[in-house]
Amino acid sequence: MPELPEVETVRAGLADHSLGRPVQAVRVVDARSLRRHLPGPAHFEAALTGRALRGAYRRGKYLWLTLSEADGTLADEALVVHLGMSGQLLVRDEPGGESDSESEARAAFDEQPRHLRVALELGPAGATSAAGATGGAASTNRASTGQRLLFVDQRIFGGMFLSPLVPDVPATVAANEAAPDEMGQSEVPERFLVPEAVKHIARDPLDEFFDPAAVRRKFLRTSSGIKKVLLDQSVISGVGNIYADEALWRARLHYAKPARTLSAAQTRELLDAVTQVLRESLAAGGTSFDALYVNVLGESGYFERSLNAYGRAGEPCHRCAEAGRTSLMVREPFQNRSSYRCPHCQRAPRSR
């Protein structure tokens, strides 16, 4: 399942290639991918057509595109995308020439991917007055031609929907400003507006307003195992099974250790490990174990080459091997999935 680095890679790709482009048409191939858009496919198509893609944002595993109206003003709702288990957002630039190579490119542009669910036909960047969108025009050298933005999803656990934008001003900012509830949407900076459906999601470790102290307080209030807490998107977002195992290995913690038993130093070390592994994976374009995760250009990430825990059952623990010890990584059942750990470095808690 795509986690923070994979979703951020997709968000950055959209920011580079698709912002400033007007939505000229929407084609819903499979309405199941719009099940969270309660008004239905016809409303979804009508609501997007004529607006332009303005800004690309993310919180945890959710990403959203703010929209501009025809007059360039910010729309009061955003296009939210959740990739689920196998969702992909692919960008296809329309060829602009008549050469043989462009003819081949045209054939590729017109080819419909397997498992296509929703297609957005986008015009050239800046083709409408909405091109004054946040982030400006797309940086691609094909900004003067059309583009298709394709939502592909094999398992159909992901989806797209429109959600009203609401203020979510960080406490440290709100303390120096008017109360968020007293602000009109037009008075709140766009980066402090989030889709209503996403507001309950906690900030992630790469967010500039991430609050480790608040996470620590949540840890102290629960006896749940620390991995379960890391996967709780209302506590800390963006972390899934892969990066939880990687962070716990780096912090030398067993997944079942009760969160409230972590010392302040252990909490800092764990959150530092989470942040580091997310940043390293992001730099590598994410983790691709199969063809289900790719960036907007269809390219795979390569962080799986750097994994220390996840998927390494039966292989030597890297840390133990460096210390001259022999310890093999183990795979253990965890909430209908698996956890990977080193039995020497990550010993089970005594109460287990």
C-alpha positions in Angstrom: 0.0 0.0 0.0 1.4 3.4 -0.9 2.6 5.2 2.2 3.9 8.8 2.7 7.0 8.7 0.5 5.0 7.1 -2.4 2.1 9.6 -2.1 4.5 12.5 -1.8 6.3 11.4 -4.9 3.0 11.4 -6.8 2.1 14.8 -5.3 5.4 16.3 -6.4 5.0 14.9 -9.9 1.5 16.5 -10.2 3.0 19.8 -9.0 5.7 19.6 -11.7 3.5 18.5 -14.6 -0.1 19.4 -14.1 -0.8 22.6 -12.2 -2.3 25.5 -14.1 -4.1 23.2 -16.5 -7.9 23.5 -17.0 -10.1 20.4 -16.8 -11.7 20.3 -20.2 -13.5 17.0 -19.7 -13.9 14.1 -17.2 -14.5 10.5 -18.1 -15.6 8.1 -15.4 -14.8 4.6 -16.5 -15.7 2.8 -13.3 -18.0 4.5 -10.8 -16.7 2.3 -8.0 -13.7 4.6 -7.8 -16.1 7.5 -6.9 -17.9 5.7 -4.1 -16.9 8.5 -1.6 -18.3 11.1 -4.0 -21.9 10.8 -2.8 -23.6 13.0 -5.4 -22.4 10.6 -8.1 -20.4 10.5 -11.3 -22.5 13.0 -13.3 -22.0 15.6 -10.5 -18.3 14.8 -10.3 -17.8 15.4 -14.0 -19.8 18.6 -14.0 -18.1 20.0 -10.9 -14.5 19.5 -12.3 -15.1 20.6 -15.9 -14.1 24.2 -16.4 -12.0 24.5 -13.3 -8.2 24.4 -13.3 -5.8 22.4 -11.2 -4.3 25.0 -8.8 -2.2 23.5 -6.1 -1.1 20.0 -5.0 -1.0 19.1 -1.3 -0.7 16.1 0.9 -1.3 15.0 4.5 -0.2 11.5 5.4 -1.4 9.1 2.7 -4.0 11.6 1.3 -3.3 14.0 -1.5 -5.6 16.7 -2.9 -5.6 19.2 -5.7 -7.1 22.7 -5.1 -9.0 24.1 -7.9 -9.4 27.5 -9.6 -12.7 28.8 -10.9 -12.8 30.4 -14.4 -12.1 33.8 -12.9 -9.0 32.5 -11.1 -10.4 32.5 -7.6 -9.9 29.5 -5.3 -12.8 27.0 -5.5 -14.4 26.1 -2.2 -13.8 22.4 -2.6 -10.8 20.2 -3.6 -10.2 17.0 -5.5 -9.1 14.4 -3.0 -7.3 11.3 -4.1 -6.5 8.2 -2.0 -4.4 5.6 -3.7 -5.6 2.7 -1.5 -3.7 -0.5 -2.1 -2.9 -0.1 -5.8 -4.0 3.3 -7.1 -1.9 5.2 -9.6 -2.1 8.7 -11.0 -0.4 8.8 -14.4 0.3 11.8 -16.5 0.2 11.5 -20.3 1.3 14.6 -22.3 -0.4 15.1 -25.7 2.1 14.9 -28.6 2.5 18.2 -30.5 4.1 17.2 -33.8 3.5 15.1 -37.0 6.8 13.1 -37.2 7.0 9.3 -37.0 8.2 9.5 -33.4 5.3 11.8 -32.6 2.9 9.4 -34.3 4.2 6.7 -31.9 3.8 9.0 -29.0 0.2 9.7 -30.2 -0.6 6.0 -30.2 0.8 5.7 -26.6 -1.2 8.8 -25.6 -4.4 7.3 -26.9 -3.8 3.9 -25.4 -6.1 3.2 -22.4 -4.2 1.6 -19.5 -5.6 -1.6 -18.0 -7.6 -0.9 -14.8 -8.3 2.8 -15.9 -11.1 4.1 -13.6 -11.2 7.9 -14.2 -9.6 10.1 -16.8 -9.3 13.9 -16.7 -8.7 15.7 -20.0 -6.5 18.7 -19.3 -5.8 21.7 -21.5 -2.5 23.5 -22.0 -1.2 25.2 -18.9 -2.5 28.7 -18.6 -5.2 28.1 -21.2 -7.7 29.9 -19.0 -7.6 32.8 -16.6 -7.3 30.2 -13.9 -3.6 29.8 -14.8 -2.7 32.1 -12.0 -3.0 29.1 -9.7 -0.8 28.4 -6.8 2.5 27.0 -8.1 2.0 28.6 -11.5 2.0 26.6 -14.7 3.2 23.1 -15.0 7.0 23.0 -15.5 6.9 20.3 -18.2 8.2 21.3 -21.6 4.8 20.2 -23.0 3.0 22.8 -21.0 1.6 24.2 -24.3 -0.1 21.0 -25.3 -2.9 19.0 -23.7 -2.6 16.3 -21.1 -4.4 13.4 -19.6 -4.4 12.7 -15.9 -5.4 9.0 -15.4 -6.5 7.3 -12.2 -5.6 3.6 -12.5 -6.5 1.2 -9.7 -6.4 -2.6 -10.0 -8.0 -3.5 -6.7 -10.3 -0.5 -6.4 -9.6 0.3 -2.8 -8.6 3.8 -3.6 -10.7 6.6 -5.1 -11.4 10.2 -5.9 -13.9 12.6 -4.5 -14.6 16.3 -4.0 -14.6 17.6 -0.4 -15.2 21.2 0.9 -12.1 23.1 2.1 -12.0 24.0 5.8 -9.5 25.9 7.8 -6.9 23.9 9.7 -4.5 26.5 11.1 -1.7 25.1 13.3 -1.9 26.2 16.9 1.4 27.9 16.7 0.2 30.1 13.9 -3.3 30.5 15.2 -1.9 32.0 18.5 -0.6 34.9 16.5 -3.6 35.3 14.2 -7.4 35.7 14.4 -9.2 32.6 15.7 -9.5 30.1 12.8 -13.3 29.8 13.3 -13.6 33.6 12.9 -11.7 33.6 9.6 -13.5 33.4 6.3 -12.0 30.9 3.8 -10.7 33.8 1.7 -8.7 35.1 4.7 -7.0 31.7 5.4 -3.8 31.0 3.4 -4.4 28.2 1.0 -1.8 26.0 2.6 -3.9 26.1 5.8 -7.0 24.9 4.1 -7.7 21.1 4.0 -10.5 19.0 2.7 -13.1 18.4 5.4 -12.7 14.6 4.8 -9.0 14.8 5.7 -9.0 17.2 8.7 -9.1 14.3 11.2 -5.8 13.0 9.8 -2.9 13.9 12.1 0.1 15.8 10.7 3.0 13.7 9.5 6.7 13.8 10.5 7.6 15.7 7.3 5.0 18.5 8.0 6.7 21.7 9.2 4.1 21.9 11.9 4.5 18.3 13.2 4.4 18.4 17.0 6.5 15.6 18.6 5.4 16.6 22.1 1.7 16.1 21.1 2.6 12.6 19.8 4.4 11.8 23.0 1.3 12.8 25.0 -0.8 10.4 22.9 1.7 7.6 23.4 1.4 8.1 27.2 -2.4 7.7 27.0 -2.4 4.2 25.5 -1.2 0.7 26.4 -1.5 -0.5 22.8 1.6 -1.8 21.1 3.8 0.9 19.6 3.4 -0.4 16.0 -0.4 -0.3 16.3 -0.1 3.3 17.5 2.3 4.2 14.6 -0.3 2.9 12.2 -3.1 5.0 13.7 -3.4 7.9 11.3 -5.1 10.1 14.0 -1.9 9.9 16.0 0.8 10.2 13.3 0.0 10.0 9.7 1.8 8.6 6.6 3.3 5.6 8.3 2.3 2.1 7.0 3.5 -1.4 7.6 6.7 -1.1 5.7 8.0 2.1 7.3 6.8 1.2 10.8 8.9 -2.0 10.7 11.9 0.0 9.4 11.6 2.7 12.0 11.2 0.2 14.8 14.2 -1.7 13.7 16.3 1.5 13.7 15.0 2.4 17.2 15.5 -1.3 18.4 11.9 -1.5 19.6 9.6 -4.6 19.5 6.3 -3.9 17.8 4.3 -5.0 20.8 6.0 -2.8 23.4 3.2 -0.7 25.0 3.4 2.9 23.8 3.0 4.4 27.2 6.1 2.5 28.4 8.5 4.3 26.0 10.8 6.7 27.8 11.1 10.3 26.5 14.4 9.3 25.0 13.0 6.3 23.2 10.1 8.4 21.9 12.6 10.9 20.4 14.7 8.1 18.9 11.7 6.5 17.4 10.2 9.6 15.9 13.7 10.5 14.6 13.9 7.1 13.0 10.4 7.5 11.4 11.4 10.8 10.0 14.7 9.6 8.7 13.3 6.5 7.0 10.5 8.5 5.3 13.0 11.1 4.0 15.4 8.4 2.7 12.6 6.6 1.0 11.3 9.8 -0.5 14.7 10.6 -1.9 14.7 7.1 -3.6 11.2 7.7 -5.1 9.5 5.4 -2.6 9.3 1.6 -2.4 8.1 -0.5 -5.3 7.7 -4.3 -4.7 5.7 -4.7 -7.8 4.2 -2.7 -10.7 1.3 -1.4 -8.5 3.3 1.6 -7.3 4.8 4.0 -9.8 5.2 7.8 -10.0 3.1 10.0 -12.4 5.5 9.1 -15.3 5.1 5.3 -14.6 8.6 5.0 -13.0 9.2 2.7 -10.0 10.9 3.7 -6.7 14.0 1.8 -5.5 14.0 2.2 -1.7 13.4 -1.6 -1.3 17.1 -2.0 -1.9 17.7 -0.2 1.4 15.2 -2.0 3.6 16.7 -3.4 6.8 13.6 -5.2 8.2 10.6 -5.4 6.0 10.5 -8.5 3.8 13.8 -9.9 5.1 12.7 -12.9 7.0 15.4 -15.5 7.2 18.1 -13.0 6.2 20.9 -11.8 8.6 20.2 -8.6 10.6 22.4 -6.0 9.1 23.2 -4.4 12.5 24.0 -7.7 14.1 26.2 -8.8 11.2 28.2 -5.6 11.5 28.7 -6.3 15.2 29.9 -9.9 14.5 26.7 -11.6 15.7 24.5 -14.0 13.8 20.8 -13.2 14.1 18.2 -13.9 11.4 15.3 -11.6 10.8 11.9 -13.1 11.6 8.4 -12.6 10.3 5.5 -12.7 12.8 1.7 -12.2 12.3 0.4 -8.8 13.1 -3.2 -7.7 12.6 -3.8 -9.7 9.5 -0.5 -8.7 8.1 3.2 -9.3 9.1 5.8 -7.7 11.2 9.6 -8.2 10.6 12.1 -7.8 13.4 15.4 -8.9 14.7 15.0 -11.2 17.7 18.3 -10.0 19.2 17.9 -6.2 18.6 14.2 -6.0 19.1 13.4 -8.2 22.1 9.8 -8.9 23.1 8.6 -7.0 26.1 8.5 -9.0 29.3 4.8 -8.6 29.8 4.1 -10.2 26.4 
